[in-house]
Amino acid sequence: MVMKVVRFWMPAAILVAGIVLVVVRGGDETSLEGCAALWGAGLSVALLNWLHRMGVSGDRSRAREDEARAYLARHGRWPDDAPPRQGS
């Protein structure tokens, strides 16, 4: 639940705050600059979240590879290979 807030709702709230700023101040130059700053911040948070998720997914792939190599060392075959037929 907390990760959904950080990954989706926080960047969305920052982006919406930029729009609200423009609407409340009537679209003057200062509000547009503030909106641009908030949008930059919101998009930065979203990008950092995405980069973090990409890094974590690589860790899972490496863990699966390590488990498969340990299985190979114990059983002499790769985990998703068909087991050798008995009696032939």
N, C-alpha and C positions, 0 to 999 in steps of 0.2 A: 504493500500500500504506500509506504513512504517513498519507495523508488518511483512509483507512478507520479507522485506529486513532484518530485525533483525532475524527472525525465520529461513530463508532458505539461503539467499544470503551471509550474514556475515559469518556463519560457513563454507559455501562452499568456500568463498574467502580466508579464513584463511588456509583451507586445500590445496587449489590450490597454495597459496603462498609457502607452504612447498615443494611442488613438483617443483615449479619454482626455488626455492633456490637450490635444488639438481642439477637440470639441468644446471643452470647458473654456479655453482661452479664446476661442473664436477664430483660430487659424492664423494668428499673427506669426511673425518671423521667429520669435523666441519659442513659441510652442512647437513650431515645425522642427527647429533645431533640437529641442528636448525630445520630440518624438523620434527623430533620427537617432539620437543617443540611446534612447530606450530600446529601439528596434535593434540597434547594434548589440546592446547588452543581451537582449532576449535571444537573438540568433547566436551569439557567442555561447550562451549557456546551452542551447540546443546542440551546437556543434561539439562542445566539450563532452556532453552526455553521449553523443553518437560515437565520438572517438574512444571514450571509455568502454562502451559496449563492444566496439570492434576489438579492442585489446583484450578484454575478458574472454571473448569467444575464441581467441587464439590459445588462451590457457586451457580451455576445455578440450580443444583439438589435441594439444600436446599431452594432456592427461590420458585421453583415449589411446593415443599412439603408445604411450608408456605401458598402459595396461595390456595392449595387444602384444607388445614385445616381451613382456613378462610371461604372458600365456604361451608365446612361441618358445621361450626358453624352457618352460615346464613341460609342454606337450609335444614339441617338435613340429608343430604346424601352426599356421596363422589362424586366428579365431574364426574367421568367416570362410575358411576352406572347408570342403566336405571332408568328413572323417574318413580314414582309410577303410576300404572294404575288408571284412574279415574272411579268411579262408580262400583267397585267390592268389 
